[in-house]
Amino acid sequence: MMKLLFGLLLTMMLVFTAACGASKDTENQAGNTPASTEQAATNEPAPTDNSSGYPLTIKDDTGTEMTFEQAPTKVVTLVPSETEAIYAIGSGEQVVGVDEYSNYPEEAASKPKVGDMTTNIEAVAALDPDLVLASTSMNTEAITKLRELNIPVYATDPLTYDAVIAKIENLGHIMNKHKEAAAVAEHMRAVKQQVTDAVKDAEKKKVYLEFSPGWTVGSGTFLDELLTLAGGINIAAASPGWYEVSAEEVVKENPAFIIYPALKEDPNPIVVGIEGRPGWNVIDAVKNKQMHAVTEDPLVRVGPRLADGLLELAKVIHPDLVK
């Protein structure tokens, strides 16, 4: 199931990248900065108390502006990253529906389901939410349909680690959970600082990522940024977004490390594919047994556990420096 899910996720990402090119247009560049609350617009720090000062007007990454008269009481999430984010800031009790793949935290599994990669619009509407959290790249059609029904949708597409932090802080504004969101943001920044300080003087190591059989990830993605922060060099960074592997190019680049997710299938289909590719036995990572499985979900969800993913990457690439 996870293999199928991630294959679908990669396909959606590829389509999105092909449609938009290597960079976002001006409107979607907002994904790399805090949404336009008054605090973000003036570069003032977010409040440290739980007081959003409703009515609160905020803009999401689609450029859509919405006003909240009070903190939402019924929230639906359409992708796992938004489920994790809303729970992380202490608003799990307000969640009334999630997508099929929201498996963290554990209590999210008991919530009513509103679809998988295809959102069940009727199921969402039946829950009568006053807020839906969505991904602009994964839920494009659902966002349009829900807004036609006058259901408030806050949609984001963070492309960097800091943009994920900004999203979480903005959720703190919306849900009146400033202290909780600030604590999550502080932890994420602390982990980033820990990693970058640890590897700043270290030799950068060539790394090849394969997060679904035959697929790698290039520039303009949060995974590429995480790999760089962790003291690695992404050998696939010459091309943008997610794309199918060129086996010959990987051999030519000769990475010191190969990193892949620890899938539930046994044997892992990614490992089987790598081991069966002609000529890959000459790659340093293969010869030196530097092929490493990492926990999948924290590295593919733009939520609070991205910090865990960054730390795990750094421990693989620089185990002597990052503990």
C-alpha positions in Angstrom: 0.0 0.0 0.0 2.7 2.5 0.9 4.6 1.6 -2.3 1.4 2.3 -4.3 0.7 5.5 -2.4 4.2 6.9 -2.9 4.2 6.0 -6.6 1.0 8.0 -6.9 2.5 10.8 -5.0 5.5 10.9 -7.2 3.3 10.8 -10.3 1.3 13.8 -9.1 4.5 15.7 -8.2 5.9 15.0 -11.7 2.8 16.3 -13.4 2.8 19.4 -11.2 6.5 20.1 -11.9 6.0 19.6 -15.6 3.1 22.0 -15.6 4.8 24.7 -13.6 8.5 24.4 -14.7 11.5 24.5 -12.4 10.3 27.5 -10.5 7.0 28.9 -9.3 5.3 31.9 -10.6 5.2 35.0 -8.5 2.0 34.1 -6.8 3.2 30.7 -5.7 6.5 32.0 -4.5 4.5 32.9 -1.4 4.9 29.2 -0.5 8.5 30.1 0.6 7.4 32.8 3.0 4.9 33.1 5.8 1.3 33.7 4.6 0.2 37.3 4.7 -1.0 37.8 8.2 -0.3 41.2 9.6 2.7 40.0 11.6 4.2 38.3 8.5 3.7 41.4 6.3 5.5 43.6 8.8 8.1 41.0 9.7 7.0 41.3 13.3 7.3 38.2 15.5 4.2 36.1 15.9 2.4 36.6 19.3 3.6 34.3 22.0 0.2 34.1 23.8 -2.9 32.4 22.4 -4.6 35.5 21.1 -5.1 35.7 17.3 -7.1 38.9 17.5 -10.1 37.8 15.5 -11.3 38.5 13.0 -8.1 37.3 11.4 -7.5 37.7 7.7 -4.8 35.4 6.1 -3.8 34.5 2.6 -2.8 31.0 1.4 -0.4 29.8 -1.3 -3.0 30.0 -4.0 -3.3 33.7 -3.3 -6.8 33.2 -1.7 -7.6 35.5 1.2 -9.9 34.3 3.9 -11.2 35.8 7.2 -11.7 33.8 10.4 -14.1 35.3 12.9 -12.9 32.8 15.5 -10.7 29.7 15.7 -12.1 26.9 13.5 -13.9 24.1 15.5 -14.2 21.5 12.8 -11.2 20.8 10.6 -10.7 18.4 7.7 -7.3 17.5 6.4 -6.8 16.1 2.8 -3.2 15.0 3.1 -1.1 13.4 5.9 1.3 16.4 6.2 -1.6 18.7 7.2 -2.9 16.1 9.6 0.5 15.9 11.3 0.8 19.7 11.4 -2.7 20.3 13.0 -2.1 17.7 15.6 1.4 19.0 16.4 0.0 22.4 17.4 -2.5 20.8 19.8 -5.6 21.1 17.6 -6.3 17.3 17.2 -9.6 17.6 19.0 -10.9 19.9 16.3 -10.1 17.4 13.5 -13.3 15.8 12.2 -12.0 14.1 9.1 -8.7 13.0 7.4 -7.5 11.3 4.3 -7.0 7.5 4.1 -3.2 7.8 4.5 -3.1 9.9 7.6 -1.4 7.4 10.0 0.3 9.8 12.4 -0.3 10.5 15.1 -2.0 7.2 16.0 -5.3 8.8 17.1 -5.7 10.2 13.6 -6.5 6.7 12.3 -9.8 6.7 14.2 -11.1 9.9 12.4 -13.7 9.6 9.6 -12.0 9.2 6.2 -12.7 11.6 3.3 -10.9 9.8 0.4 -7.3 9.0 -0.7 -5.6 10.7 -3.6 -9.1 11.5 -4.8 -11.1 13.5 -2.2 -14.7 12.5 -1.6 -16.3 16.0 -1.8 -19.6 14.8 -0.5 -17.9 13.2 2.6 -16.1 16.5 3.3 -19.3 18.6 2.9 -21.2 16.2 5.2 -18.8 16.9 8.0 -19.7 20.7 7.7 -16.1 21.9 8.3 -15.2 25.5 9.0 -11.7 24.8 7.7 -10.1 22.3 5.2 -6.3 22.0 5.0 -5.0 21.0 1.6 -2.0 20.7 -0.6 -2.1 23.0 -3.7 -0.2 20.4 -5.8 -2.0 17.2 -4.6 -5.6 18.5 -4.1 -6.0 21.0 -6.9 -9.4 19.7 -8.1 -10.7 19.2 -4.6 -9.8 22.7 -3.6 -11.8 24.2 -6.5 -14.8 22.0 -5.8 -14.8 22.7 -2.1 -14.5 26.5 -2.6 -17.4 26.3 -5.1 -19.4 25.0 -2.1 -18.2 27.9 0.0 -16.1 25.6 2.3 -13.0 27.5 3.5 -9.8 25.8 2.2 -6.4 26.8 3.4 -4.0 25.4 0.8 -0.2 25.4 0.9 2.7 24.0 -1.0 5.9 24.6 1.0 9.0 23.9 -1.1 11.6 24.5 1.7 12.2 23.6 5.3 11.7 27.2 6.4 8.4 27.4 4.4 7.2 24.3 6.3 7.9 26.1 9.6 6.1 29.2 8.3 3.1 27.1 7.4 2.9 25.7 10.9 3.2 29.1 12.5 0.4 30.3 10.3 -1.8 27.4 11.4 -1.0 28.6 14.9 -2.5 32.0 13.9 -5.6 30.4 12.4 -6.3 27.9 15.3 -5.3 30.4 18.1 -2.5 28.0 19.1 0.5 30.4 19.0 2.4 28.9 21.9 2.1 25.4 20.6 3.0 26.4 17.0 5.9 28.4 18.3 7.2 25.4 20.2 7.1 23.2 17.1 8.8 25.9 15.0 11.5 26.4 17.6 12.2 22.6 17.7 12.5 22.5 13.9 14.8 25.5 13.8 16.9 24.0 16.6 17.4 20.7 14.7 18.3 22.6 11.5 20.9 24.6 13.4 22.2 21.5 15.1 22.7 19.8 11.8 24.2 22.7 9.9 26.6 23.6 12.7 27.8 19.9 12.8 28.5 19.6 9.1 29.6 23.1 8.2 33.3 22.2 7.9 32.8 18.7 6.7 33.5 17.4 3.2 30.4 17.3 1.2 29.5 13.7 0.2 27.8 12.7 -3.1 24.4 11.1 -2.5 21.9 9.4 -4.7 18.3 9.3 -3.4 15.7 6.8 -4.7 12.4 7.2 -3.0 10.3 5.0 -5.2 11.5 2.2 -7.6 13.2 3.9 -10.5 12.5 7.5 -9.4 14.9 10.1 -7.9 14.4 13.7 -6.8 16.2 16.8 -8.2 16.4 20.5 -7.5 13.6 22.8 -6.4 12.3 20.2 -3.9 12.4 20.1 -0.1 14.2 16.7 -0.2 17.0 18.3 -2.3 17.3 21.1 0.3 17.3 18.6 3.2 20.1 16.6 1.6 22.2 19.8 1.2 21.5 20.9 4.8 22.7 17.5 5.9 26.1 17.9 4.3 25.4 16.0 1.1 25.5 16.8 -2.6 22.5 15.6 -4.5 23.8 14.0 -7.7 20.3 14.4 -9.3 20.2 18.2 -8.7 20.9 19.1 -12.4 17.3 18.4 -13.2 14.2 19.8 -11.4 11.6 17.9 -9.5 10.9 14.1 -9.4 12.0 12.1 -12.4 12.9 8.6 -13.6 16.4 7.4 -13.0 19.1 7.4 -15.6 21.1 4.4 -14.5 24.1 5.4 -16.6 24.2 8.9 -15.1 24.2 7.6 -11.6 27.2 5.3 -12.4 28.9 8.3 -13.9 28.3 10.5 -10.9 29.5 7.7 -8.6 27.8 8.6 -5.3 29.4 7.7 -2.0 26.0 7.0 -0.5 22.7 5.6 -1.7 19.7 6.4 0.4 16.2 4.9 0.1 13.1 4.5 2.3 12.6 1.5 4.5 9.5 0.2 2.8 7.3 -2.5 4.3 7.8 -4.9 1.4 10.3 -7.6 1.9 12.5 -7.7 -0.1 12.5 -3.9 -0.6 11.7 -3.3 -4.3 14.0 -0.3 -4.5 17.0 -2.4 -3.2 16.1 -5.2 -5.7 16.1 -2.7 -8.5 19.4 -1.2 -7.5 21.1 -4.5 -7.1 19.9 -5.7 -10.5 21.1 -2.7 -12.5 24.0 -3.5 -14.8 27.2 -1.8 -13.9 26.1 -0.4 -10.5 28.5 -2.8 -8.7 31.3 -0.3 -9.5 29.6 2.6 -7.7 31.4 3.5 -4.4 28.2 3.4 -2.4 27.6 -0.2 -3.5 31.2 -1.3 -3.3 31.6 0.2 0.2 28.2 -1.0 1.5 27.0 2.5 2.0 23.4 1.9 1.0 21.1 3.1 3.8 17.4 2.8 4.5 15.7 5.7 6.2 12.3 6.2 7.7 10.0 7.2 4.9 7.1 9.3 6.2 9.1 12.1 7.9 11.0 12.7 4.7 8.1 12.8 2.3 5.6 14.9 4.4 5.9 18.7 4.6 5.1 18.7 8.3 6.7 18.9 11.7 8.5 15.5 11.4 10.6 16.9 8.5 13.1 17.8 11.4 13.4 14.0 12.2 14.0 13.3 8.5 16.7 15.9 8.3 18.4 14.6 11.4 18.3 11.0 10.1 19.8 12.1 6.7 22.6 13.9 8.5 23.4 10.8 10.7 23.7 8.7 7.6 26.0 11.0 5.6 28.1 12.2 8.6 27.7 9.7 11.4 30.9 10.8 13.0 29.6 14.4 13.3 25.8 14.1 13.9 24.8 12.1 16.9 
